[in-house]
Amino acid sequence: MNKEKRDIRAEKQNRKCRMCGTRQAVIRKYNLLVCRRCFKEIAEKLGFKKFD
């Protein structure tokens, strides 16, 4: 079990935003790999629409 935890930690450390480089709040869905702040800036360009 310890080995599994180490692998998860190592994977999290390698995961960072493609635009700004932060490691916090990274969106991995659809292999985006951008943080939520950068995603907010580029979402409409990617075809995502905001629901009200």
N, C-alpha and C positions, 0 to 999 in steps of 0.2 A: 504494500500500500504506500509506503514512503516513496518508492520509485515513481509511482504514478503521480503523486503530488509534486515531486520535483519536475517531472516532465511538463505538467500543467503550468507551474511557475515559470519555467524556462520559455514556454510558448508565449505566455503573457508578456514577458520581458521583451521578446522579439517583435511583438505586435505593436506597430505605431502608425500614426496618421501619415498618409502619403503627402499631404499638403503642408502641415505645420510640424510634424514630428512628435507630437505629444503622445503619451501612452495611455491617457485617460479617456474613457467613454468612446472607444473605437467601435465603429459599426462594421461588422464583418459580413453581414448578409449580402448576398449577391457579389461577394468578394470585393466590396467597396474599399474597405480598410481606410476610412476617413473618420475623424472624430465628429461628434455631434455638432460642434460649432462650425466646422468647415462644411459639413453636410448641409447645414441650413443655408449656406451661401450658394452651393452648387446644385441643390435639389431640383429646382425648376429646369435647369439646363439638362439634367439627366432624365427628365420626364416625370418626376414625382410631383403630385399635386397636393396642396394643403386642404384638409377637410375642415370645415367650420363647425 
